[in-house]
Amino acid sequence: MPRESTRRFGVADRLKDSAPDKFPPASVSEAPLATLAGRSLLANRGIPLDLDWVDQVRVNTSAVERRTQSHVARRTVKKEWQAAWLLRAITCMDLTTLSGDDTDERVRRLCAKARQPIQHELVKRLEIEELDIKVAAVCVYHRFVETARRSLEGSGIRVAAVSTGFPAGLSPVEERVAEIRRSVEAGAQEIDIVITRAHVFGGRWQALYDEIREFKQACGSVHMKAILGTGDLLTLRNVGRASLVAMMAGADFIKTSTGKEPTNATLPVSLVMVRAIREYAQETGMAVGFKPAGGIRTAKQSLDWLALMKEELGTPWMKAELFRFGASGLLNDIERQLEHHATGRYSADYRHPIA
């Protein structure tokens, strides 16, 4: 059999389980969301604030840095397995535009790319038409929620809105709560909220818990992602503590960054957060998702984060229900890498426009 045909068959075979995952309807929300070490986990409902648990959080910074350095050096996938993982990364992507010059037309173009993230010709070359690869969600400001909802209607792609005074999170609480409610009424299916970082600096864990709990109540049945702004939190211990409080308050996801901080998603921060998710799941029997955002721009980086999720939490956290990339430029490089896999040649960036 010719080499090219063999390779294409291998890709299709590896990708049979890479189609976008469906979210369970509200009526079965009590069904297990994931398993960890053989234990079934439910969706997070939150628990009362446990200050003793928060106070006991410790992080060995040197050990975290060694672990992430070795992770990048030794973990990789090749050939058809790499193509399969890159397609999985696409299905876990929150395709994002959060610029001051956003327009309705830009959002519509982004939604069109979300519906067909890979060029049709490349899909045919990879022989993956039946997988119907799409991104998980499109993330926009409240102003564009209705535009995105109309553009994505019938696609199964979710509309996510950043809220609560994004990116600083410093507007009055009542205004932030009202913003959540307006986005939900406009059709947002996911809300990315911003915490008040000053609560973390001052160790005001009850205030942070109450704030996130109020935001969660305003979201109702809509999924809520709590943005910690890890680049501003100064220490990994602060990251671990803030992660734990956000999960106790009922966050469905914890998210690294707004993408607007000087330092956004990094592997050391991500390792601390996913281990907090693991500990919380072991103690409570509830699963919380994870979203790294900001600065993840290459296909290689997406593989690093997927491998981290697999090793630390298992395969349920390699699917859109529990893992997302906050990305704008990442899709461009993934598409280029997939074209190289199919043709043996790298294409120019301009051949893979986003919006």
PyMOL commands that set and color helices and strands:
alter all, ss='L'
color gray80, all
select helices_A, chain A and resi 3-14+26-28+51-55+61-74+79-91+104-115+120-126+129-131+142-152+173-186+197-201+205-219+230-232+236-248+267-284+299-312+315-318+330-343+349-351
alter helices_A, ss='H'
color red, helices_A
select strands_A, chain A and resi 34-36+39-43+93-96+137-140+158-162+190-194+223-227+253-255+286-287+289-291+325-327
alter strands_A, ss='S'
color yellow, strands_A
deselect
rebuild
show_as cartoon
